Amino acid sequence: MNRKLFSMLTVLFNLVLVLGIDPSIVSARSENVEEAFPMPSSPHKPAKSSERPEDAYNVEFIGQIGGVISVVAVQGSYVYVGIGFRLAIFNITYPSQTTLIGQTAPLPDIVRGVAVEGGYAYVADGNAGLHIINVANPSAPYEAGFYDTPGYAVGVDILGDYAYVADYTGGLRVIDISNPSTPYETGFYDTPGNADDVDVNGNFVYVANGWEGGLRIIDVTDPTAPFEAGFYNTPGDAMDVAISGNYAYLAVFAGLCIIDISNPATPFQAGFYQTWGATGVVVSGSYAYVVGDGLRLINIANPATPYEAGFYQTQGEFFDVAVAGSYAYVADGKYGLRTIDVADPATPTEVSIYNTLGYALDVAVDGSYAYVTDGGNGLRIINIANPATPFEAGFYDTPGFALGVTISGGYGYVADDNYGLRVINITNPAAPYEAGFYDTPGYAKDVAVTGNHAYIADYEYGLRIINVTRPANPYEEGFYDTPGYTMTMVVTIAGNYAYVADNWYNLNGINVASPAALFTVNIPPLPHHNLNVINVTSPAAPFEAGFYNTPEQILGIAVVGSYAYVANGVYGLRIVNVSNPTAPYEAGVCDTPGQASGVTISGNYAYIADYNGGLRVINVSTPGSPYEEGFYDKTRDAQGVTVAGGYAYVADGEGGLVILRFTGESGYFHSFFLPLVLTHLRY
């Protein structure tokens, strides 16, 4: 019932391993933007507090907004939705006017599952275990208690005084919740696979056991000593489970699997409906509502011969579904909460949508606003006048997949993947509009603006230089076709060089003194990932000035003074001295615990978006010996980061936009609040 985005992503990662694909390539920006979204799927699991008690050092949480919507549950007139790190509550008295009425403070991890019983919502909170939220007043929910399970909590169901938690590698955990303020574990059963979801019915708990685990039926007559009563190996990975009558309905990657459980000791398959990528299921009446590649209404009046009665699809990928009356409430990931009228199963119809900042990829700050790219949702504009309480001021839905953004002179310049450069007028943040565009020949992955020119990292078509003197009529003034696939780029005013990360081959230094005439020496492809500095001062006589070979893909660049600061994936921060373009060399290195994906410089510090490693603050006052001076490790997918007014704004993927502050003072911050980082990891 509670869809597990984590589970689906894990399967994808395992497929990568089975196929023998280099995970570092998978983590790179993909030419296909819809393939890129699952990247956070590499199932990184943050360390448990027992393994590393420091949640943060010299960095404090300030505020947060948005996040992926991946779980949903209904009780009475309210729908309970996981939005990133928060549980949000909507009034559905009038389904066509779904209204947000309350939400929790950020929880320690992404909300992965939710069940509601009485005046409490029970949240499966990933690495943070089970969190119990008092929802007696839906407009002011608050945490009543929590229990930190040993695994990664992704699903939960309630019966009586017990919460049954699908704890992924931790199996099934049985938690006594008779006193919500002091829950404790009474028993557990370590399932042979990864427990992805649970549904309890009578004395049995039915576990969708993920990767090769099928359906496990656990007898919990004695909650202190649960044991397996029976099992059925499904034809695919069991992602979600719903019980109705004598049948268990499982969402498996190959479709809907219907298991007869009339005898729990000998379950058997009664029926099957094939579809692709099923990730969630709920049963209401004679229909199973299956989500994955859309919402499918499967008639199960005869479980032996299920058939599709209706189908509804959007540009997103549905993760979870709950049904009340004639309406299905669908968690559509980065595309929001959708309310679907299913009164006529043959023609399901969307009646409302709640959409906010979903999957934060990049961020730029100008004045009192943060501008965040949100993939298929375009550009989101966040009011940060009070960083502790950010709110959405406006948005513009670009035609493509918004990846990179920079702000200049009242315009937002968006790298919109296969739709090139979009120029958005943001003089009125509440009503932004497109002023002009230029469709580059490739896939616009990143953008930087200086003066009257926008510089586009255009994937296999290299660096494109667009004249934006007239934003309504931008045109290409020059280009430089790098040897490999250009994935990210940062332009600085330090000299006449554009620094371009060309991740199959080089990070090139390109002279842009004459934007209309860019060229360089033809050099043979260099192995791996390099920093090439090409002198084009004389357009008639280009020559290679120098190069530096980095050990890993370059995911972010910042250039200040004589140094290029390179976010180098699993190799952390590399500091390259470029004072002499003919002989760039590595001046210093600071390894990070995650995957350095973005970097920005403020004063003597490099702020690193370290993906699952959170935000790392590196002292670079002496480039030859950089060292970490602070971090914030309660994050999900730190992709990019920018610093403005003493705050670090982090594009945290599933976790939305996170606002942090480096204190520069000794001490730990054990806040149970939110995620991290943002800069230039482009898909």
N, C-alpha and C positions, 0 to 999 in steps of 0.2 A: 504493500500500500504506500509506503514511503520510498519514493524513488531515490536511488543512490547514484548520483553522478560519479562519485568516487569509484564505484564498482565498475561502471562502464568504461571509465578512463583506464582503470587498471587492466581490463581485458585488452584494450587497444595497445597498452604498453607491452603486455605479454606477447601479443601478436608480433610486435616489432622484434622482440627477442627471438621468437620462433623463426621469423623470416631472416634473422641475421642482419638486420639493419643497424647501422651505427646510431645509437641514441643521440649522439651529438648532432647528427644530420637531421634527425627527427625534430630536435629542439630548435633548429634553425627556422627562419621565416620561410613559409611555404609559398610556392607559386599559387597554389589553390588555397584561398583564404579560408574556405570552409573546412579544409583539412587542418589548417593552422590552429583553429580554436581548441581542438583536443590536446594541444601541446601540454597544458598543465596536467594532463593525464599521467605523465610519468609519475607513478603513484608515490610522490614524495610524502613521507610521513614525518612531520616535525618531531623532534626528540621529546620524550615524555619528561615531565618536570622532575621525576625521580632520577632521570639520567643527567639532566643539566638544569639545575634549579634557576639559573639566571634567565629571566624572561627578557630583560633589557638592562643595558648599562649606559648611563649618561644620555639616554634618549627616553622621552616620555610621550605617551599618547595624548593627542589633543582632540581630534575629531575624526569622523568617518561618515561616508554616505555611499549608498548603492551596494551592488553585488549581484551575483547570479541567483536567480530564483529556481531552486531545484527540488523543493518539497512542499507539499500542501496537504492540509487536513481540514475537515469541516465538522463543526458542532453547532447545532441550532442556527442562529442567524449570523454566525461568524465563520470566516475562513482564516485559517492560521497558516502563514506562509514563511518559509525560510528565505530571507533576502540577504545573501552574503553571510555576515556574522551576526545578523539580528533575526529575531522572530517578530514578524509583523502581523497585525490583526486587522482584518477588513470586515466591515459590515456588509452583509449580502441580503439585507431585507428586500432590497430592490436589485436583483442580479444585474440589470442593465446599468446600474450606477454603483458599482463596487467602490466602496469608500474606505481609505486607510484611516483607522481611528486610533491606533496605538502601536508602539513597537518597543522592544527591549533596548537597553544599552547593548553595545557590541559584546557578544559572547567571545570566549577565547578562540574558537575555531569556527569554520563554516558550518552552518546548520545543515545536517545531512538527513535527519529524519525527525518527525514530530507525531505525537499522539496526544489527544486531548481527552481528559476524563474529569468530570466534576469541574472544580474551579482551578484545575491545573493543566498546564501543557508540559509534556515531557519531551525534551529535546535531545536527540542523539547528536552530540556536538563534536564528532570526529575525535581528534586527539585528546579532547577535554572531557570525554565520557558523557555521562548523563547529567543534564541540567534541568531542574524543576522550576517552572515559571508559574507564579501565581497570576491567574488571568481572571480572577473574580470581578475585577474592574477592567474590562478590555481596553479602556483608554489609558490605563496606567499599569501595564504588566511589570512585574519585578521578579527577580530570582529569589526563590524560597530556600533552595538547597541544591547540592550537587554531589555526584559520586564519580570519581575519576576511574573509569574502567582501565584494565591493563592494555587493551588493544585500541582499535579505532572505531568508535561508535557510529554506525551508519543507519541503524534502524531500531525502532522501539514499538512495543505494543503493551497495553495495560490490561490486567484482569485482577480485580480485587485489590489486595494490598501489595501487589507485585508488579514491577516493571521488568519486561523481558527485552533485553538489549542484544541486537545483532552487533557484535563487537569485532567484525572482520577477522583478523588473525586471532583475536581473543575468544572466538566462538560465541556461545550463548552465555550471557551473564544474567543471573536472577537477582534483582535488587528489591529489598524490602522498602516500600515507600509509605508505610503506615504513618510515619512521621515525616512529612515532606522536607522538614528542615534538617533531618539527620538520616538520610537514606544509607543503607549498608547492604553489602552483598551477602546473600544467604547460600547461594550455590552457583555452580556453573557446569557447562558441558562443552568440552573442547571439540568442536566439529572438525571433521577431517579436511575440509576446505576452508574457504573464507566466508564467514557468515555475513550475508548482505542484507537480509531482511527477515522479519519475523511476523507471524500472525498467530495469536493464541486463541484456542477454542477448547473450552472445557479443561481437561487435564493434560492436554497436549499443546506443545508449541511446535509450529511448522516453520522450518528455517530454509530460506532460499540460500543455498550454500555456494553460490558463485562459481568460480573457476573449477570445473570438473567435480563439483561437490553435489550437484543435484538437490533433491528435497530430502531433508533430514527431519524425522518426526521424533520429538523429544518428550518423554513422559515426565511431567512436573507435578505429579500427585504429591510427592514430597519435595518441596522447593529446595530443600537442603541437599538433595541427592538426585538430581535429574539424570536420566539415562536415555539412551536411544532405543526407541521401540520399533522403528522401521525406517527404511530409506528407499528412494527411487532415483536412479541415475538418469537424469533428463538428457535429451538429445541436444545439448548445448549448455551454456553457462546460465545457471538460475540466478536471475537478478532481483526478482520481486515475487511476492506470494500473497494470494488472497484466498480465504477459506469461505465457502458457501455450501451449506448442507454437507453432503458426503464427498465433496470434491475440493481439491486444492488446484487453484489456477495459478500457473507459474509463467511469468514473463521470462522467456529464455531468448538468447540472441537470435535463434531461428524462428521464433514466433510464440504462440500461446500453447502451453502444454497443460492438458487437463488430466489430473491424477485422481483416481478413485481411492479415497481414504476411509471407506466404510470399515475396513479392518486395518488399523494403523500398522499392524505387524507385516501386512502384505499389500502395500499400495501397488497399483498398476496403472498404466496409461489407459485412459478411457477415450481420449480424443486429442486432436492436434489441429491447430490452424497455423499455416506457415505465413510468416511475414518477416521483414528484415529489421534487426536491431531493436527488438522489444526490450524495454527497460523498466516499465512499470505497468501494474494492472490493478484494477479495482472491479468488484462485481456489484451490480445493482439490478435486482429483478432478473429478467431473462437475458441480460447482456453483460458481457465482460468488456470493460473499457481499457484498451491497451494503448500505451504510448511508446514512442520511440521515434519513428520517422513520420510522426503525425499522430492523430487520435483515430483509432480504429474501434468501431462498435461491432463487437462479435456476438452474434446470436448464439446463446448456449442453452436454448430451451431443450435441445437434445445434446448432451455433452459429447456424445459419440460422433456427431456430425456438425461441429460448429461452422458457421459461415459468416462472412462479413456483410453487415447490414448497411453500414455507412462509414464514411471516412472524412476527416477534416485535416487539412495540412496548411502550415504557414512556412515562412522562410526559416523558422527556427527548428529546434529539435526538442520535442517534449520530453520531460524527465519524470514527471509525477502527475497523478490525477486523483481527484476526489469528486464524488458525485453526491448531490443532494437534490431530491425532487427531479425536476426536468432539466437540471443544469449540471454540466461538468466543469470543474475548475482545474485548469491545467497550468502546471509550472513549466514555463517555456524557456527556462534557462536565461540566457542573456537578453531574451526578447519579452520578458515580463510575465504577468499573470493574465491568463485569458479565461473568459467566461463563455462557455459554449452551450447554446440551447440544444438539447438532445431530445426534445419532446417527440420529434419525428426522427427516429434513428437513421432513416435513409437520407436525410438532409440536415445534418448538424450545422448550426449557424452561430457565428461569433456575435455576441451582443455587447461585450465590453472588454477593454484591455487596460491593465495598469502597467505602465512601462516607465522605468526610471533608469538611471545609470546602471548598466549591467556589468559588462566585462571590460574593465579599464585597461587600456593598452598604452596610452601615452598621455602626458599632461604638460600644459604650459600655463603659466600664471601671468596675469596682467592686471594690476590694480587690485580691485576687490573680487576678481573672478578667476576661477580655475577653468581651463578649457580642456576637456577630456575626450579622447577618441574612444568610441565604444563599438568598434567593428561595424556590423550591419545596422546599428542604431545611430550611426553618424557621430555628430559632435554634440556633447552635452556641456552646458554652461552652468557652473556651480558658483553660487554666491558664497564667498569665504570672508566676508567682512568680519564675521565672528568665526574664527577657525574651529571653535568648539562645537558650533551648530551650523554646519554647512547645509545649504538647501539648493535645489535645482531652480535656476532662474529662467532657463530657456533651453531649446535644443534645435538642431537642424539635422534632418535625416538626409545625409548625402546618398547619391545613387549607388555607390559602391560599398566598400568595406573600409571604414575610416581607420587608418593605422597611425599616422604621424601628424603632429600639429605644431605650428608655431604662430605667434601673434606679432603683427607689425602694423602700426598706423591705422588702427580701427578695423583691421581685417584678420580673420583667421585663415591661415593657409593649411589645407588638409591634404595629406597624401592619401588618396582614396582608392588604392590598389588599381584594379583594371579600369577605373574611371579617371585616372590621372590626378591632376591638381585641381582642387576646388577652392575658390576664393569666396569666403563667407563674410558678409558685412555684419559686424558685431557691435556697431555703435549703440544699438538698443539691444542689450543682452536678452531681453524678454521676447524679442521678435527678430532673430537673426534671419538673413536671407542670402541666397547665392548671388554674388555680384558678377562673377565670371568663372570660366574654367578653361583648362587646356588639357586635352586628352593626350597624354604621353604615349609613345609607341609600346611601352612595356607595362610593368606593374609598379605603380608609385608606392614605395615602401616607407619613405621618410622624406622630410622637407626641412630646409633651413632657408631663412630669408635675410639678406643684408642689402641695404640700399634699395635699388629698383629691380633686384633680381631674386628669384626663387630658385633654389638648387634642389633638384629632385633625384633621389636614389631610385632608379627606375628598373631595378632587377637586372635582367639580362641585357637591357639597353643602356646600362651605365649611368653616367651623370648627365642630366638634362638641365640646361640653364634657361629659365623662362623669364622674359622681360615682363614685369608687372607694374610698369609705370602707370598704365591705365588698367586698374583691376578688372574692369568690365571686358577688356580685350587683351588678355595675356597672349604672348606668342613666344615661340622658341627662338632664342638668339644664338644658341650654340649648344654643343654637346661633346662629351668625351666618352667613347665606348671603352670601358675598362675590360680587361681580359676575361674576367669571370662574371659572377652574378653579384651586382652591387646590392647590398642589403641594408646598410644604414650609413648615414652621412651627417657630419656636423661641420658647419662653415664658421670660421672665426675671423676676426678682423686682424689677427696677427699675421701680417704679410699678405701675399697674394695667392695663398694656397687653400684649396678645398680638400678636406680630408675625407676620403671615401673608403668605407669598409667593403672590400670585395671578397666575400668569404670563401669562394672556391680558390681564389688565388691571392689577391693582394688588398692591402689598405693603401690606396694611392694618394700621393700629394699632387694636386693639379693646380697649375697657375691659372687664376681667373682674372688676371689684369685686363685681358681683352676677352670678354665673355663670348664674343661672336666668333672667335678663332681659337678653339682649343684643340690641341693635338699633342701627341707625345711620341717617343721612340717606340718602335715595335720591339717589345721584349718577349722572350719566350715565357710560357706559363711557368710560374714558380710553384713549388709544392706547398700544400697546406695553406696557411693564411699569413699574409705578409703586409708590411708597411712599405709601400713604394712611394718614393718622392720623385716626381717628374718635373724637371725644370722646363717651363714653356715661356720663359721671359721673352725669348725671341720666337714668335710663332713659326718662323721659317726654319728654325734650327732647334727643334726639341731634342732633349737628351735626358737620359736617366741620371738623376742626381744621386740617388741612393735608395736603399730599401732596408727594411727590417722584418725578419720572419718571426711571427708570433706563433706560439705552440697550439693555439686553438682558435676557433671561430671568433671573430670580432663582432660583438653584439652591441657595443656602445662606444662612443668616442667623445671626449671633451678636450679642447686644446686651449691652453692658457700659457701665455708667454712662450718659453722655449720648450715646453713639454706637451706631449700628447698623452692623455690618460685613457687607457684602453680597457674596457670591460671585456675580459677575455674568457668568458664562460667558466668552465671548471678550473681554469688557471688563474682566476681572480683578477686583480688589478695589475696591469703592466704600465710602467711609466717609461715613455720613450723620449729621449732628448732629441729634439729636431732643430736645435739652434743652428747646426750645420746640415743643410738638406742633403749634402753629398755623403754624409756619414752619420745617419741616425743610429742611435744605439740605446740599448736598454739601460736606464739609469737606476731603476728600482722595481721591486715586486712586492706585492702584499697579497698573500693567498687568502681567499674567503671560503667559508664553509659550504656555500651553495654554488650557484652558477651566476657569475657576474653578468648581468644582462643590460644594465644601464648605468651611466655615470654622469654626475654633474659636479662642478667645482664651486665652492664658496669659501673665500678666504684661504685659510691654510688646510682646508679639508676637502677630501673627495667623498661624496656621498654615493654609495654603490647600491643599486637595486640588485639584490643577490638571489632573486627567485625564491626558492624555498629556504634560503639563508637569511631572508629578511632585509632590513636596511643596515648597512655597515657604514660606519663613519671612520674614515682613514685620515690620519694626520700626515699631510704631504709637505709640511714646511721644509723638510729635508728630503728631496725627491729620492735620494740614494738610500734612504732608510725609512720608508713609510711604515706606520704601525697603526693598528686599530685602537681608536680611543672611545668608541661607543658603538652600540648596536641595539636594534629592536627586532626581536626574533619571533614575535607572535604575528606571523603573516601567513599568506597562502602562496601567492604567485607574484612576487615583487618584480615588475616588468620594467618600470621606468621611474625616474625621480627628477624633480626640479626643486630648487630652493628659492624662497622669496620671503622677505620680511622676517627672517629668523625661523621660518617653518619649512619643513621638508614635506613636499606633496608627492605621495607615492601612488602610482597606478598599480593596483594590486590584483589585477586580473579578476578572479572570482570574488575577491573581497572589496571591489569597488575602489573608491578614492579614500586614502588614509592620510591623515595629517599628523605629523610628528614634530617634535622639537628636540634638537640636540642641546643638552644643558651644559655640557662641558664641565660638569661637576661630578665628583665621586658619588657612588651610590647606585643601588639597584632599584628598578621600578618593577614591582610584581603585579602590575595592573592586569586584570583579566580582560582588558580591552584589546582591540583589533590589530589588523594586519599591517602591511608595509608598502613597499617601494614602487617607483615608476621612472622609466626613461625610454630607452630606445630599442627594446626587443620587439622587432616587427615580424609579423608572419608573412 
